Amino acid sequence: MSLGLIKMWFSLGAIGLMFIAVISILISRTKLKGFWRWMLSTIAYVCMIVAGFIMFFVVFSGPVPE
């Protein structure tokens, strides 16, 4: 697998983490209360931070040589 394809899969994974984070926040704010709301929100924010770091790495690692 080429370096460009690996970067593509990492960025796709980051997009998936962002999607999971958004859905988790929506569920925690509308359906849950107490400890479970806090727990799901924490997991969602961790997913969003990890996705941000992955996207930062992919974007600022520069173009892939041919």
Jmol script that loads the backbone (N, CA, C; Angstrom):
load data "model"
ATOM      1  N   MET A   1       0.843  -1.170   0.000  1.00  0.00           N
ATOM      2  CA  MET A   1       0.000   0.000   0.000  1.00  0.00           C
ATOM      3  C   MET A   1       0.896   1.244   0.000  1.00  0.00           C
ATOM      4  N   SER A   2       0.531   2.217  -0.805  1.00  0.00           N
ATOM      5  CA  SER A   2       1.337   3.431  -0.897  1.00  0.00           C
ATOM      6  C   SER A   2       1.056   4.358   0.287  1.00  0.00           C
ATOM      7  N   LEU A   3       1.968   5.304   0.478  1.00  0.00           N
ATOM      8  CA  LEU A   3       1.831   6.245   1.575  1.00  0.00           C
ATOM      9  C   LEU A   3       0.576   7.103   1.427  1.00  0.00           C
ATOM     10  N   GLY A   4       0.262   7.481   0.199  1.00  0.00           N
ATOM     11  CA  GLY A   4      -0.953   8.275  -0.040  1.00  0.00           C
ATOM     12  C   GLY A   4      -2.215   7.523   0.333  1.00  0.00           C
ATOM     13  N   LEU A   5      -2.256   6.230   0.041  1.00  0.00           N
ATOM     14  CA  LEU A   5      -3.423   5.415   0.384  1.00  0.00           C
ATOM     15  C   LEU A   5      -3.543   5.237   1.895  1.00  0.00           C
ATOM     16  N   ILE A   6      -2.419   5.087   2.568  1.00  0.00           N
ATOM     17  CA  ILE A   6      -2.444   4.976   4.036  1.00  0.00           C
ATOM     18  C   ILE A   6      -2.971   6.260   4.652  1.00  0.00           C
ATOM     19  N   LYS A   7      -2.520   7.411   4.132  1.00  0.00           N
ATOM     20  CA  LYS A   7      -3.022   8.689   4.639  1.00  0.00           C
ATOM     21  C   LYS A   7      -4.513   8.845   4.393  1.00  0.00           C
ATOM     22  N   MET A   8      -4.984   8.331   3.247  1.00  0.00           N
ATOM     23  CA  MET A   8      -6.407   8.393   2.954  1.00  0.00           C
ATOM     24  C   MET A   8      -7.206   7.601   3.975  1.00  0.00           C
ATOM     25  N   TRP A   9      -6.747   6.391   4.326  1.00  0.00           N
ATOM     26  CA  TRP A   9      -7.462   5.566   5.292  1.00  0.00           C
ATOM     27  C   TRP A   9      -7.448   6.200   6.682  1.00  0.00           C
ATOM     28  N   PHE A  10      -6.329   6.829   7.062  1.00  0.00           N
ATOM     29  CA  PHE A  10      -6.282   7.520   8.348  1.00  0.00           C
ATOM     30  C   PHE A  10      -7.279   8.680   8.387  1.00  0.00           C
ATOM     31  N   SER A  11      -7.351   9.453   7.304  1.00  0.00           N
ATOM     32  CA  SER A  11      -8.292  10.572   7.286  1.00  0.00           C
ATOM     33  C   SER A  11      -9.734  10.082   7.261  1.00  0.00           C
ATOM     34  N   LEU A  12      -9.996   8.962   6.591  1.00  0.00           N
ATOM     35  CA  LEU A  12     -11.337   8.384   6.603  1.00  0.00           C
ATOM     36  C   LEU A  12     -11.705   7.918   8.019  1.00  0.00           C
ATOM     37  N   GLY A  13     -10.757   7.350   8.717  1.00  0.00           N
ATOM     38  CA  GLY A  13     -10.983   6.965  10.114  1.00  0.00           C
ATOM     39  C   GLY A  13     -11.274   8.173  10.995  1.00  0.00           C
ATOM     40  N   ALA A  14     -10.580   9.274  10.747  1.00  0.00           N
ATOM     41  CA  ALA A  14     -10.831  10.499  11.506  1.00  0.00           C
ATOM     42  C   ALA A  14     -12.229  11.039  11.233  1.00  0.00           C
ATOM     43  N   ILE A  15     -12.678  10.972   9.996  1.00  0.00           N
ATOM     44  CA  ILE A  15     -14.032  11.405   9.655  1.00  0.00           C
ATOM     45  C   ILE A  15     -15.049  10.518  10.375  1.00  0.00           C
ATOM     46  N   GLY A  16     -14.784   9.208  10.415  1.00  0.00           N
ATOM     47  CA  GLY A  16     -15.655   8.290  11.144  1.00  0.00           C
ATOM     48  C   GLY A  16     -15.713   8.608  12.631  1.00  0.00           C
ATOM     49  N   LEU A  17     -14.557   8.940  13.223  1.00  0.00           N
ATOM     50  CA  LEU A  17     -14.539   9.322  14.640  1.00  0.00           C
ATOM     51  C   LEU A  17     -15.351  10.591  14.881  1.00  0.00           C
ATOM     52  N   MET A  18     -15.263  11.546  13.958  1.00  0.00           N
ATOM     53  CA  MET A  18     -16.054  12.771  14.095  1.00  0.00           C
ATOM     54  C   MET A  18     -17.549  12.465  14.009  1.00  0.00           C
ATOM     55  N   PHE A  19     -17.928  11.575  13.112  1.00  0.00           N
ATOM     56  CA  PHE A  19     -19.331  11.188  12.993  1.00  0.00           C
ATOM     57  C   PHE A  19     -19.813  10.521  14.286  1.00  0.00           C
ATOM     58  N   ILE A  20     -19.017   9.618  14.835  1.00  0.00           N
ATOM     59  CA  ILE A  20     -19.365   8.957  16.101  1.00  0.00           C
ATOM     60  C   ILE A  20     -19.497   9.990  17.212  1.00  0.00           C
ATOM     61  N   ALA A  21     -18.606  10.968  17.241  1.00  0.00           N
ATOM     62  CA  ALA A  21     -18.653  11.997  18.271  1.00  0.00           C
ATOM     63  C   ALA A  21     -19.933  12.824  18.182  1.00  0.00           C
ATOM     64  N   VAL A  22     -20.318  13.214  16.979  1.00  0.00           N
ATOM     65  CA  VAL A  22     -21.524  14.035  16.811  1.00  0.00           C
ATOM     66  C   VAL A  22     -22.768  13.254  17.234  1.00  0.00           C
ATOM     67  N   ILE A  23     -22.880  12.013  16.783  1.00  0.00           N
ATOM     68  CA  ILE A  23     -24.038  11.191  17.156  1.00  0.00           C
ATOM     69  C   ILE A  23     -24.072  10.961  18.664  1.00  0.00           C
ATOM     70  N   SER A  24     -22.905  10.711  19.274  1.00  0.00           N
ATOM     71  CA  SER A  24     -22.851  10.481  20.718  1.00  0.00           C
ATOM     72  C   SER A  24     -23.273  11.715  21.508  1.00  0.00           C
ATOM     73  N   ILE A  25     -22.847  12.878  21.074  1.00  0.00           N
ATOM     74  CA  ILE A  25     -23.244  14.109  21.758  1.00  0.00           C
ATOM     75  C   ILE A  25     -24.744  14.333  21.632  1.00  0.00           C
ATOM     76  N   LEU A  26     -25.292  14.106  20.442  1.00  0.00           N
ATOM     77  CA  LEU A  26     -26.742  14.269  20.269  1.00  0.00           C
ATOM     78  C   LEU A  26     -27.521  13.313  21.170  1.00  0.00           C
ATOM     79  N   ILE A  27     -27.086  12.066  21.249  1.00  0.00           N
ATOM     80  CA  ILE A  27     -27.775  11.090  22.101  1.00  0.00           C
ATOM     81  C   ILE A  27     -27.631  11.460  23.565  1.00  0.00           C
ATOM     82  N   SER A  28     -26.431  11.864  23.980  1.00  0.00           N
ATOM     83  CA  SER A  28     -26.227  12.161  25.395  1.00  0.00           C
ATOM     84  C   SER A  28     -27.010  13.399  25.840  1.00  0.00           C
ATOM     85  N   ARG A  29     -27.194  14.348  24.960  1.00  0.00           N
ATOM     86  CA  ARG A  29     -27.918  15.563  25.346  1.00  0.00           C
ATOM     87  C   ARG A  29     -29.426  15.394  25.319  1.00  0.00           C
ATOM     88  N   THR A  30     -29.914  14.458  24.518  1.00  0.00           N
ATOM     89  CA  THR A  30     -31.364  14.332  24.395  1.00  0.00           C
ATOM     90  C   THR A  30     -31.953  13.137  25.139  1.00  0.00           C
ATOM     91  N   LYS A  31     -31.211  12.033  25.253  1.00  0.00           N
ATOM     92  CA  LYS A  31     -31.792  10.798  25.772  1.00  0.00           C
ATOM     93  C   LYS A  31     -31.301  10.391  27.161  1.00  0.00           C
ATOM     94  N   LEU A  32     -30.105  10.818  27.551  1.00  0.00           N
ATOM     95  CA  LEU A  32     -29.495  10.292  28.772  1.00  0.00           C
ATOM     96  C   LEU A  32     -29.466  11.321  29.887  1.00  0.00           C
ATOM     97  N   LYS A  33     -29.290  10.819  31.109  1.00  0.00           N
ATOM     98  CA  LYS A  33     -29.169  11.681  32.283  1.00  0.00           C
ATOM     99  C   LYS A  33     -28.115  11.101  33.215  1.00  0.00           C
ATOM    100  N   GLY A  34     -27.557  11.978  34.038  1.00  0.00           N
ATOM    101  CA  GLY A  34     -26.658  11.533  35.087  1.00  0.00           C
ATOM    102  C   GLY A  34     -25.313  11.025  34.585  1.00  0.00           C
ATOM    103  N   PHE A  35     -24.885   9.918  35.188  1.00  0.00           N
ATOM    104  CA  PHE A  35     -23.569   9.360  34.908  1.00  0.00           C
ATOM    105  C   PHE A  35     -23.410   8.973  33.445  1.00  0.00           C
ATOM    106  N   TRP A  36     -24.418   8.365  32.843  1.00  0.00           N
ATOM    107  CA  TRP A  36     -24.310   7.901  31.466  1.00  0.00           C
ATOM    108  C   TRP A  36     -24.167   9.064  30.495  1.00  0.00           C
ATOM    109  N   ARG A  37     -24.826  10.179  30.802  1.00  0.00           N
ATOM    110  CA  ARG A  37     -24.694  11.362  29.959  1.00  0.00           C
ATOM    111  C   ARG A  37     -23.263  11.882  29.996  1.00  0.00           C
ATOM    112  N   TRP A  38     -22.704  11.948  31.198  1.00  0.00           N
ATOM    113  CA  TRP A  38     -21.330  12.408  31.361  1.00  0.00           C
ATOM    114  C   TRP A  38     -20.354  11.460  30.671  1.00  0.00           C
ATOM    115  N   MET A  39     -20.575  10.168  30.834  1.00  0.00           N
ATOM    116  CA  MET A  39     -19.671   9.165  30.266  1.00  0.00           C
ATOM    117  C   MET A  39     -19.681   9.210  28.732  1.00  0.00           C
ATOM    118  N   LEU A  40     -20.859   9.251  28.128  1.00  0.00           N
ATOM    119  CA  LEU A  40     -20.940   9.282  26.667  1.00  0.00           C
ATOM    120  C   LEU A  40     -20.383  10.595  26.117  1.00  0.00           C
ATOM    121  N   SER A  41     -20.620  11.695  26.802  1.00  0.00           N
ATOM    122  CA  SER A  41     -20.060  12.981  26.367  1.00  0.00           C
ATOM    123  C   SER A  41     -18.539  12.963  26.421  1.00  0.00           C
ATOM    124  N   THR A  42     -17.985  12.378  27.462  1.00  0.00           N
ATOM    125  CA  THR A  42     -16.531  12.290  27.585  1.00  0.00           C
ATOM    126  C   THR A  42     -15.936  11.460  26.456  1.00  0.00           C
ATOM    127  N   ILE A  43     -16.552  10.331  26.158  1.00  0.00           N
ATOM    128  CA  ILE A  43     -16.085   9.491  25.060  1.00  0.00           C
ATOM    129  C   ILE A  43     -16.175  10.244  23.736  1.00  0.00           C
ATOM    130  N   ALA A  44     -17.253  10.990  23.551  1.00  0.00           N
ATOM    131  CA  ALA A  44     -17.428  11.747  22.313  1.00  0.00           C
ATOM    132  C   ALA A  44     -16.358  12.822  22.163  1.00  0.00           C
ATOM    133  N   TYR A  45     -16.058  13.534  23.231  1.00  0.00           N
ATOM    134  CA  TYR A  45     -15.035  14.571  23.146  1.00  0.00           C
ATOM    135  C   TYR A  45     -13.650  13.980  22.938  1.00  0.00           C
ATOM    136  N   VAL A  46     -13.377  12.835  23.517  1.00  0.00           N
ATOM    137  CA  VAL A  46     -12.099  12.160  23.266  1.00  0.00           C
ATOM    138  C   VAL A  46     -11.995  11.749  21.796  1.00  0.00           C
ATOM    139  N   CYS A  47     -13.088  11.219  21.238  1.00  0.00           N
ATOM    140  CA  CYS A  47     -13.097  10.867  19.809  1.00  0.00           C
ATOM    141  C   CYS A  47     -12.828  12.089  18.946  1.00  0.00           C
ATOM    142  N   MET A  48     -13.422  13.217  19.297  1.00  0.00           N
ATOM    143  CA  MET A  48     -13.238  14.434  18.510  1.00  0.00           C
ATOM    144  C   MET A  48     -11.799  14.946  18.603  1.00  0.00           C
ATOM    145  N   ILE A  49     -11.189  14.861  19.779  1.00  0.00           N
ATOM    146  CA  ILE A  49      -9.804  15.308  19.941  1.00  0.00           C
ATOM    147  C   ILE A  49      -8.856  14.405  19.157  1.00  0.00           C
ATOM    148  N   VAL A  50      -9.054  13.097  19.234  1.00  0.00           N
ATOM    149  CA  VAL A  50      -8.211  12.162  18.484  1.00  0.00           C
ATOM    150  C   VAL A  50      -8.369  12.400  16.986  1.00  0.00           C
ATOM    151  N   ALA A  51      -9.587  12.604  16.527  1.00  0.00           N
ATOM    152  CA  ALA A  51      -9.816  12.880  15.112  1.00  0.00           C
ATOM    153  C   ALA A  51      -9.122  14.176  14.690  1.00  0.00           C
ATOM    154  N   GLY A  52      -9.148  15.169  15.540  1.00  0.00           N
ATOM    155  CA  GLY A  52      -8.464  16.431  15.241  1.00  0.00           C
ATOM    156  C   GLY A  52      -6.963  16.250  15.106  1.00  0.00           C
ATOM    157  N   PHE A  53      -6.366  15.464  15.996  1.00  0.00           N
ATOM    158  CA  PHE A  53      -4.930  15.198  15.897  1.00  0.00           C
ATOM    159  C   PHE A  53      -4.589  14.433  14.619  1.00  0.00           C
ATOM    160  N   ILE A  54      -5.420  13.466  14.267  1.00  0.00           N
ATOM    161  CA  ILE A  54      -5.174  12.697  13.043  1.00  0.00           C
ATOM    162  C   ILE A  54      -5.258  13.612  11.824  1.00  0.00           C
ATOM    163  N   MET A  55      -6.295  14.450  11.760  1.00  0.00           N
ATOM    164  CA  MET A  55      -6.442  15.345  10.614  1.00  0.00           C
ATOM    165  C   MET A  55      -5.299  16.360  10.555  1.00  0.00           C
ATOM    166  N   PHE A  56      -4.866  16.851  11.711  1.00  0.00           N
ATOM    167  CA  PHE A  56      -3.734  17.772  11.757  1.00  0.00           C
ATOM    168  C   PHE A  56      -2.492  17.101  11.179  1.00  0.00           C
ATOM    169  N   PHE A  57      -2.239  15.860  11.574  1.00  0.00           N
ATOM    170  CA  PHE A  57      -1.083  15.125  11.062  1.00  0.00           C
ATOM    171  C   PHE A  57      -1.185  14.910   9.556  1.00  0.00           C
ATOM    172  N   VAL A  58      -2.355  14.509   9.075  1.00  0.00           N
ATOM    173  CA  VAL A  58      -2.521  14.225   7.656  1.00  0.00           C
ATOM    174  C   VAL A  58      -2.344  15.497   6.822  1.00  0.00           C
ATOM    175  N   VAL A  59      -2.935  16.587   7.262  1.00  0.00           N
ATOM    176  CA  VAL A  59      -2.890  17.824   6.485  1.00  0.00           C
ATOM    177  C   VAL A  59      -1.481  18.423   6.472  1.00  0.00           C
ATOM    178  N   PHE A  60      -0.823  18.440   7.639  1.00  0.00           N
ATOM    179  CA  PHE A  60       0.471  19.111   7.718  1.00  0.00           C
ATOM    180  C   PHE A  60       1.665  18.179   7.451  1.00  0.00           C
ATOM    181  N   SER A  61       1.418  16.941   7.083  1.00  0.00           N
ATOM    182  CA  SER A  61       2.542  16.072   6.714  1.00  0.00           C
ATOM    183  C   SER A  61       2.965  16.309   5.269  1.00  0.00           C
ATOM    184  N   GLY A  62       2.189  17.071   4.541  1.00  0.00           N
ATOM    185  CA  GLY A  62       2.581  17.482   3.206  1.00  0.00           C
ATOM    186  C   GLY A  62       2.180  16.498   2.132  1.00  0.00           C
ATOM    187  N   PRO A  63       2.482  16.860   0.903  1.00  0.00           N
ATOM    188  CA  PRO A  63       2.115  15.989  -0.213  1.00  0.00           C
ATOM    189  C   PRO A  63       2.977  14.714  -0.224  1.00  0.00           C
ATOM    190  N   VAL A  64       2.454  13.708  -0.879  1.00  0.00           N
ATOM    191  CA  VAL A  64       3.142  12.422  -0.966  1.00  0.00           C
ATOM    192  C   VAL A  64       3.965  12.391  -2.253  1.00  0.00           C
ATOM    193  N   PRO A  65       5.244  12.047  -2.155  1.00  0.00           N
ATOM    194  CA  PRO A  65       6.038  11.934  -3.398  1.00  0.00           C
ATOM    195  C   PRO A  65       5.584  10.746  -4.223  1.00  0.00           C
ATOM    196  N   GLU A  66       5.746  10.856  -5.514  1.00  0.00           N
ATOM    197  CA  GLU A  66       5.297   9.791  -6.414  1.00  0.00           C
ATOM    198  C   GLU A  66       6.236   8.656  -6.490  1.00  0.00           C
TER     199      GLU A  66
END
end "model"
wireframe off; spacefill off
backbone 0.3
color backbone group
